[in-house]
């Protein structure tokens, strides 16, 4: 009996040990991976095709300049007697800027006046004789007297005009931007052939400014007089709205651009010639069109997009494009509103591949 009891005890212990071994092993057992199982789908960033308003614009930097500006020269040579203006002075059209002293001119005018007086008296006497005694005087004598009278009259008129040139006036409203001479200085007459004579002052009309900018050749066909433009002058913290008023209608072969001009009202003189401005030109505008970020479109001869369908499968689609902005592009054919397009890089992707789409906030636009 003792041996049997011990045998049962040992057997029970062996059974218990086996049971414990199975239990312990069961707690740490991991199901093995089946050979050939599919890996997790690749996560891709996607954006949604939406209807938005798009406007294509071009921004060109330009410099403002006076509406009119001239160097004011003397028409005759002389000594500067007075100068009534200095830089920064505002003047009106016809206002006297300076006067000249021309000693010889005064003597020339006096002589011309005397010659004119004598010639006129002589011709008047001859006319009186002719009226009272027709045919008494030879016609040649009458013609000579009339000719001398007309010559003296013209010479006298010319000297008066030259004397008037001694007074220099403003040809238009403006601001004196430079003064080059002081009283007592000898001023030379300014002529088209004389480039050495210095101007007395420089006058500029800055109550209105011209903003001319070079329009690139590829947009020239879309430009027209009356076209609205937006002008940003950073130095003056101003944003203005104006329109195109003039175009050269000729492309410069060296720059492949056409000069376009905009007028800017500056009655308060806040803006200054020489300031730079950014001119934004609206070339095209579309309302509520299908569009996507530029990074979602594969550009090239045949543009395409990579669409993630409702089953999370990648589909490559050819598309037709419309107007572009710096961050978005219109898609006129190939997609529908709500379609998910892969955003950014398309490497390691294939048509028909299953992916895990992740929507990029705000369509990926910073």
C-alpha positions as CSV (number, residue, x, y, z in Angstrom):
1,X,0.0,0.0,0.0
2,X,2.8,2.4,0.8
3,X,4.4,1.9,-2.6
4,X,1.1,2.4,-4.4
5,X,0.3,5.6,-2.5
6,X,3.7,7.0,-3.4
7,X,3.2,6.1,-7.0
8,X,-0.1,8.0,-7.1
9,X,1.4,11.0,-5.4
10,X,4.3,11.1,-7.9
11,X,1.8,10.7,-10.8
12,X,-0.3,13.5,-9.5
13,X,2.7,15.7,-9.2
14,X,3.7,14.9,-12.7
15,X,0.2,15.7,-13.9
16,X,0.2,19.0,-12.0
17,X,3.5,19.9,-13.4
18,X,2.4,19.2,-16.9
19,X,-0.7,21.2,-16.3
20,X,1.4,24.2,-15.0
21,X,3.8,24.0,-17.8
22,X,0.9,24.2,-20.4
23,X,-0.7,27.1,-18.4
24,X,2.6,29.1,-18.2
25,X,3.3,28.6,-21.8
26,X,-0.2,29.6,-22.8
27,X,0.3,33.0,-21.1
28,X,3.2,33.9,-23.4
29,X,2.1,32.4,-26.6
30,X,1.9,34.7,-29.7
31,X,0.1,33.8,-32.9
32,X,2.6,33.6,-35.7
33,X,2.3,35.9,-38.7
34,X,1.0,34.2,-41.8
35,X,3.3,34.1,-44.8
36,X,2.3,36.6,-47.6
37,X,0.0,38.9,-45.6
38,X,-0.5,42.5,-47.0
39,X,1.5,45.4,-45.2
40,X,-0.3,48.4,-43.8
41,X,-1.4,50.9,-46.5
42,X,0.9,53.9,-47.2
43,X,-0.3,57.2,-45.6
44,X,-0.6,60.0,-48.2
45,X,-1.5,63.6,-47.8
46,X,-4.6,64.6,-49.8
47,X,-6.5,67.8,-50.5
48,X,-10.1,68.2,-51.6
49,X,-11.2,69.7,-54.9
50,X,-13.4,72.7,-54.1
51,X,-15.2,75.5,-55.8
52,X,-13.6,78.9,-55.2
53,X,-13.2,82.3,-56.8
54,X,-9.9,82.7,-58.6
55,X,-8.2,85.8,-60.0
56,X,-5.0,85.8,-62.0
57,X,-2.9,88.9,-61.4
58,X,0.6,90.2,-62.3
59,X,2.5,92.5,-60.0
60,X,5.2,94.8,-61.5
61,X,7.4,97.2,-59.7
62,X,7.6,100.8,-61.0
63,X,8.9,104.2,-60.1
64,X,6.7,107.4,-59.8
65,X,7.7,110.5,-61.7
66,X,6.3,114.0,-62.2
67,X,3.4,114.4,-64.6
68,X,5.4,117.2,-66.2
69,X,8.9,118.5,-65.6
70,X,11.2,120.9,-67.3
71,X,14.5,122.8,-66.9
72,X,13.6,126.4,-67.1
73,X,16.2,128.2,-69.3
74,X,16.6,131.8,-70.3
75,X,15.6,132.6,-73.9
76,X,18.1,135.4,-74.1
77,X,21.5,135.9,-72.5
78,X,21.8,138.3,-69.6
79,X,22.6,138.8,-66.0
80,X,20.2,137.4,-63.5
81,X,18.7,140.4,-61.9
82,X,16.2,138.7,-59.5
83,X,15.1,135.2,-58.7
84,X,11.9,134.9,-56.8
85,X,11.8,131.2,-56.0
86,X,13.8,128.5,-54.2
87,X,13.6,124.7,-53.9
88,X,10.3,123.5,-52.5
89,X,8.4,126.6,-53.5
90,X,5.0,126.0,-55.1
91,X,4.3,128.2,-58.1
92,X,1.3,128.9,-60.4
93,X,1.3,129.1,-64.2
94,X,2.4,132.6,-65.3
95,X,4.1,133.4,-62.0
96,X,7.4,135.3,-62.4
97,X,10.3,133.1,-61.4
98,X,13.2,135.4,-62.3
99,X,14.2,138.5,-64.3
100,X,17.2,139.3,-66.4
101,X,19.2,142.5,-66.9
102,X,20.1,142.9,-70.6
103,X,21.7,146.4,-71.1
104,X,22.2,146.0,-74.8
105,X,18.6,144.9,-75.3
106,X,17.3,148.1,-73.9
107,X,19.4,150.2,-76.3
108,X,18.4,147.9,-79.3
109,X,14.7,148.4,-78.4
110,X,15.2,152.2,-78.2
111,X,16.9,152.3,-81.6
112,X,14.3,150.1,-83.2
113,X,11.5,152.3,-81.8
114,X,13.1,155.4,-83.3
115,X,13.6,153.8,-86.7
116,X,10.0,152.6,-86.6
117,X,8.7,156.1,-85.7
118,X,10.6,157.7,-88.6
119,X,9.5,155.1,-91.1
120,X,5.9,155.4,-90.0
121,X,5.9,159.2,-90.3
122,X,7.4,159.0,-93.7
123,X,4.9,156.4,-94.9
124,X,2.0,158.3,-93.4
125,X,3.0,161.5,-95.3
126,X,3.3,159.6,-98.6
127,X,-0.2,158.1,-98.1
128,X,-1.6,161.6,-97.5
129,X,-0.1,162.9,-100.7
130,X,-1.4,159.9,-102.7
131,X,-4.9,160.5,-101.4
132,X,-4.9,164.2,-102.2
133,X,-2.9,164.0,-105.5
134,X,-3.2,160.5,-107.0
135,X,-0.4,159.8,-109.5
136,X,1.8,162.5,-108.2
137,X,4.4,160.1,-106.8
138,X,5.9,157.1,-108.6
139,X,4.7,153.7,-107.4
140,X,8.2,152.6,-106.7
141,X,8.7,155.5,-104.2
142,X,5.4,154.5,-102.5
143,X,6.5,150.8,-102.3
144,X,9.9,151.7,-100.9
145,X,8.4,153.8,-98.2
146,X,5.9,151.1,-97.3
147,X,8.6,148.4,-97.3
148,X,10.8,150.4,-94.9
149,X,7.9,151.0,-92.7
150,X,7.0,147.3,-92.5
151,X,10.7,146.4,-91.8
152,X,11.0,148.9,-89.0
153,X,7.7,147.7,-87.6
154,X,8.9,144.1,-87.5
155,X,12.2,145.0,-86.1
156,X,10.6,147.0,-83.3
157,X,8.2,144.2,-82.5
158,X,11.1,141.8,-82.3
159,X,13.0,143.9,-79.8
160,X,9.9,144.1,-77.6
161,X,9.6,140.4,-77.7
162,X,13.2,139.9,-76.7
163,X,12.8,142.4,-73.9
164,X,9.8,140.4,-72.7
165,X,12.1,137.4,-72.5
166,X,13.9,139.1,-69.7
167,X,11.0,138.1,-67.5
168,X,10.9,134.3,-66.9
169,X,7.6,132.8,-65.9
170,X,6.3,129.4,-64.9
171,X,4.7,127.5,-67.9
172,X,2.5,125.4,-65.6
173,X,1.6,124.9,-61.9
174,X,4.3,123.0,-60.0
175,X,7.0,122.9,-57.5
176,X,10.6,124.1,-57.8
177,X,12.8,121.0,-57.3
178,X,16.2,122.6,-58.1
179,X,17.7,126.1,-58.3
180,X,20.9,126.5,-60.3
181,X,21.6,130.3,-60.4
182,X,21.8,133.3,-58.1
183,X,21.4,137.0,-58.7
184,X,24.3,138.5,-60.6
185,X,25.1,135.3,-62.5
186,X,25.6,135.5,-66.2
187,X,22.9,133.4,-67.8
188,X,23.3,132.0,-71.3
189,X,20.4,131.6,-73.6
190,X,19.2,128.0,-73.7
191,X,18.9,126.6,-77.3
192,X,18.4,123.2,-78.8
193,X,22.0,123.2,-80.1
194,X,23.5,124.6,-76.8
195,X,23.9,121.9,-74.2
196,X,26.3,123.9,-72.0
197,X,23.8,126.5,-70.7
198,X,22.6,125.8,-67.2
199,X,18.9,126.0,-66.3
200,X,17.8,128.7,-63.8
201,X,15.5,126.3,-62.0
202,X,13.9,122.9,-62.5
203,X,10.1,122.9,-62.3
204,X,8.0,119.8,-61.8
205,X,4.2,119.3,-61.7
206,X,3.9,116.8,-58.9
207,X,0.2,117.5,-58.1
208,X,-0.3,114.5,-60.4
209,X,2.2,111.7,-60.9
210,X,2.9,109.3,-63.7
211,X,3.5,105.7,-62.9
212,X,4.9,103.9,-65.9
213,X,5.8,100.2,-65.8
214,X,7.0,97.7,-68.4
215,X,4.3,95.1,-69.2
216,X,5.8,91.8,-70.2
217,X,5.2,90.6,-73.8
218,X,3.0,87.7,-72.7
219,X,0.4,89.9,-71.1
220,X,0.5,92.8,-73.6
221,X,-2.5,91.4,-75.5
222,X,-4.6,91.5,-72.4
223,X,-3.8,95.2,-71.5
224,X,-6.2,98.0,-72.4
225,X,-6.8,101.6,-71.6
226,X,-9.2,101.9,-68.7
227,X,-8.0,98.6,-67.1
228,X,-8.2,98.8,-63.3
229,X,-5.0,98.5,-61.3
230,X,-4.1,98.4,-57.6
231,X,-1.0,100.4,-56.5
232,X,0.8,99.8,-53.2
233,X,3.4,102.4,-52.2
234,X,5.2,100.9,-49.2
235,X,7.2,104.0,-48.3
236,X,4.0,106.0,-47.9
237,X,1.9,103.1,-46.5
238,X,-0.7,103.8,-49.2
239,X,-2.8,101.5,-51.3
240,X,-4.5,103.2,-54.3
241,X,-6.9,102.1,-57.0
242,X,-6.5,103.6,-60.5
243,X,-6.6,102.6,-64.1
244,X,-4.4,102.5,-67.2
245,X,-4.5,105.8,-69.1
246,X,-1.9,105.4,-71.8
247,X,0.0,102.6,-73.5
248,X,3.0,102.9,-75.9
249,X,1.5,100.2,-78.2
250,X,5.0,99.2,-79.1
251,X,7.2,96.4,-77.6
252,X,10.8,97.3,-76.9
253,X,12.9,94.7,-78.7
254,X,15.7,94.8,-76.1
255,X,13.4,94.1,-73.1
256,X,10.3,92.5,-74.7
257,X,8.1,94.8,-72.7
258,X,5.6,97.6,-73.5
259,X,5.4,100.8,-71.4
260,X,2.0,101.3,-69.7
261,X,1.1,104.5,-67.8
262,X,-1.1,105.2,-64.8
263,X,-1.9,108.7,-63.5
264,X,-2.0,109.2,-59.7
265,X,-3.7,112.2,-58.0
266,X,-1.3,113.9,-55.6
267,X,-3.0,117.1,-54.6
268,X,-1.8,116.8,-51.0
269,X,1.8,116.2,-52.2
270,X,2.1,113.2,-49.9
271,X,3.7,111.1,-52.6
272,X,7.1,112.0,-53.9
273,X,8.6,111.4,-57.4
274,X,11.1,108.6,-57.2
275,X,9.1,106.5,-54.8
276,X,8.7,102.9,-55.8
277,X,5.3,101.3,-56.1
278,X,4.0,97.8,-56.8
279,X,1.3,97.7,-59.5
280,X,-1.0,94.7,-59.5
281,X,-2.9,94.1,-62.7
282,X,-5.9,91.7,-62.8
283,X,-5.6,89.6,-65.9
284,X,-8.5,87.1,-65.4
285,X,-11.1,86.3,-62.9
286,X,-13.4,83.3,-62.4
287,X,-16.1,82.7,-59.8
288,X,-16.9,79.4,-58.2
289,X,-14.7,77.2,-60.3
290,X,-13.2,73.8,-59.5
291,X,-9.7,74.3,-58.2
292,X,-6.9,72.7,-56.3
293,X,-3.5,73.7,-54.8
294,X,-0.7,73.8,-57.4
295,X,1.2,71.0,-55.5
296,X,-1.7,68.6,-56.3
297,X,-1.2,68.8,-60.0
298,X,1.5,67.1,-62.0
299,X,2.4,69.7,-64.6
300,X,3.8,68.9,-68.0
301,X,2.7,68.4,-71.6
302,X,-0.2,66.3,-70.4
303,X,-1.2,67.5,-66.9
304,X,-2.6,64.9,-64.5
305,X,-3.7,64.4,-60.9
306,X,-3.6,61.4,-58.6
307,X,-7.1,60.8,-57.1
308,X,-7.8,58.6,-54.1
309,X,-11.2,57.1,-54.7
310,X,-13.8,56.1,-52.2
311,X,-12.1,52.7,-51.8
312,X,-8.8,54.4,-51.0
313,X,-7.4,53.3,-54.3
314,X,-5.1,55.6,-56.3
315,X,-6.3,56.6,-59.8
316,X,-4.2,58.6,-62.2
317,X,-6.3,61.0,-64.3
318,X,-5.6,63.4,-67.1
319,X,-6.9,66.9,-66.5
320,X,-7.5,70.1,-68.3
321,X,-6.4,73.3,-66.6
322,X,-7.6,76.9,-66.5
323,X,-6.4,80.1,-64.9
324,X,-3.6,80.0,-62.3
325,X,-2.9,82.0,-59.2
326,X,0.3,81.8,-57.1
327,X,-1.2,78.9,-55.0
328,X,-4.1,77.4,-56.9
329,X,-5.1,76.3,-60.3
330,X,-8.4,75.8,-62.0
331,X,-9.3,72.3,-63.2
332,X,-11.8,72.5,-66.0
333,X,-12.1,68.7,-66.7
334,X,-11.1,65.4,-65.1
335,X,-12.3,65.9,-61.5
336,X,-15.4,66.7,-59.5
337,X,-16.0,68.7,-56.4
338,X,-15.0,66.7,-53.3
339,X,-12.5,64.5,-55.0
340,X,-9.4,63.8,-53.0
341,X,-6.1,64.6,-54.7
342,X,-2.7,63.4,-53.5
343,X,-0.8,66.5,-52.3
344,X,3.0,66.9,-52.8
345,X,5.4,64.2,-53.9
346,X,4.1,61.2,-55.9
347,X,7.1,59.0,-55.5
348,X,6.7,55.4,-54.6
349,X,3.0,55.5,-55.7
350,X,1.4,53.4,-58.4
351,X,-1.9,53.4,-60.2
352,X,-4.3,51.1,-58.3
353,X,-2.3,51.2,-55.1
354,X,-4.3,51.2,-51.8
355,X,-3.4,54.0,-49.5
356,X,-4.5,55.7,-46.3
357,X,-5.5,59.3,-47.1
358,X,-4.9,62.0,-44.6
359,X,-6.6,65.4,-45.4
360,X,-4.2,68.4,-45.3
361,X,-5.7,71.3,-43.3
362,X,-6.7,74.4,-45.4
363,X,-5.8,72.6,-48.6
364,X,-2.2,72.8,-47.8
365,X,-2.0,76.5,-48.3
366,X,0.1,78.4,-45.9
